[in-house]
């Protein structure tokens, strides 16, 4: 049985026909709606959220024009991510939490580069939205 990442429905409306995906650091999960029972420290790799065409237009405008994060409206149940296996329950063994340092540093660097090169024709609107949301994730979670 595969328990890894799969494409999910739109995290705002549940529409199964998605058009755009944002990849975020694991620490973004507590900022999503209904994320309380999820231990973000147990997530391996990035967290992906998906948007349908109509919701993507709203998210794009919200982020780029209004300067607001959409994460509090995104349902965590519709996010896609891998959880580490529960070895404690299965084998009565304790394993270390995944180390997010590398993936977070890479995401932060890519976000900074995208925002610094926003006028570059190869930087898409999706890249700018993702970069800004990633910046907000770090700002919001590092302040805690």
C-alpha positions as a printed Julia matrix, in Angstrom:
144×3 Matrix{Float64}:
   0.0    0.0     0.0
   1.43   3.39   -1.02
   1.13   6.04    1.7
   3.22   8.75    0.07
   2.28  11.98   -1.67
  -0.55  11.99   -4.16
  -2.21  14.8    -6.06
  -5.1   16.19   -4.08
  -8.14  18.32   -4.81
  -8.13  22.12   -4.6
  -7.3   23.0    -1.01
  -9.88  25.8    -0.99
 -12.98  24.37   -2.66
 -12.3   20.65   -3.08
 -12.53  20.69   -6.89
 -10.64  17.6    -8.14
  -9.55  19.4   -11.35
  -6.5   21.31  -10.21
  -4.33  23.58  -12.33
  -1.61  24.88  -10.02
   0.54  23.46   -7.24
   2.56  25.26   -4.59
   5.33  23.43   -2.74
   5.9   24.69    0.79
   8.14  23.83    3.74
   6.7   21.43    6.34
   6.41  24.23    8.89
   3.57  25.65    6.74
   1.19  22.91    7.89
   0.19  24.52   11.23
  -0.85  27.62    9.24
  -3.43  25.59    7.3
  -7.04  25.2     8.37
  -7.77  22.02   10.4
  -4.06  21.22   10.85
  -4.09  20.89   14.64
  -3.7   17.09   14.8
  -0.79  17.01   12.31
   2.74  16.97   13.72
   4.59  18.95   11.05
   7.92  17.78   12.48
   7.08  14.27   11.21
   6.67  15.4     7.6
   9.36  14.23    5.2
  10.0   16.6     2.28
   7.83  19.44    1.07
   4.11  19.99    1.48
   2.11  20.53   -1.71
  -1.18  22.37   -1.97
  -3.25  22.51   -5.15
  -5.64  25.07   -6.61
  -8.31  24.88   -9.32
  -8.3   27.53  -12.08
 -10.85  29.85  -10.49
  -9.33  29.68   -7.0
  -5.83  30.17   -8.44
  -6.89  33.54   -9.88
  -8.14  34.57   -6.44
  -4.98  33.32   -4.7
  -2.74  35.05   -7.24
  -4.54  38.37   -6.7
  -4.6   37.9    -2.93
  -0.84  37.3    -2.75
   0.54  39.6    -5.45
  -1.89  42.52   -5.25
  -3.3   42.47   -1.73
  -0.27  41.02    0.08
  -2.2   38.39    2.06
  -1.46  34.72    2.6
  -4.12  32.18    1.53
  -2.9   29.46    3.88
  -5.41  30.01    6.68
  -8.2   29.18    4.21
  -6.49  26.08    2.77
  -7.69  22.78    4.19
  -4.84  20.66    5.57
  -6.78  17.51    4.66
  -6.27  18.44    1.0
  -2.53  19.03    1.31
  -0.17  16.39    0.0
   2.84  15.31    2.06
   4.72  12.26    3.32
   4.72  11.41    7.02
   7.57   9.42    8.47
   6.58   5.91    9.44
   5.37   5.42   12.97
   8.22   3.18   14.15
   7.41   3.89   17.77
   4.07   2.12   17.45
   5.21  -0.52   14.98
   8.57  -1.59   16.38
   8.64  -0.05   19.84
  11.66   1.9    18.56
  12.31   5.61   18.69
  13.54   7.32   15.52
  14.82  10.84   15.07
  12.54  13.48   13.61
  13.27  14.36    9.99
  15.79  17.18    9.59
  14.14  20.01    7.64
  17.22  22.25    7.59
  18.31  21.42    4.05
  14.89  21.6     2.39
  14.03  24.82    4.23
  17.33  26.45    3.24
  16.79  25.44   -0.39
  13.21  26.73   -0.44
  14.23  30.0     1.21
  17.05  30.54   -1.31
  14.8   29.77   -4.29
  12.12  32.12   -2.95
  14.62  34.94   -2.47
  16.0   34.41   -6.0
  12.53  34.42   -7.54
  11.56  37.65   -5.79
  14.89  39.3    -6.6
  14.43  38.42  -10.3
  10.72  39.17  -10.57
  11.26  41.07  -13.85
  13.02  38.12  -15.47
  10.8   36.71  -18.25
  11.56  33.17  -17.04
  10.11  33.83  -13.58
   6.41  32.96  -13.75
   3.61  34.4   -11.64
   3.27  31.02   -9.93
   6.92  31.24   -8.86
   6.34  34.69   -7.37
   3.22  33.57   -5.5
   5.01  30.49   -4.15
   8.05  32.58   -3.15
   5.97  35.15   -1.3
   3.95  32.48    0.53
   7.18  30.71    1.54
   8.55  33.99    2.89
   5.39  34.48    4.95
   5.61  30.93    6.29
   9.1   31.59    7.65
   8.12  35.0     9.0
   5.05  33.61   10.77
   6.64  30.48   12.2
   9.99  31.95   13.26
   8.24  34.67   15.27
   6.63  32.01   17.48
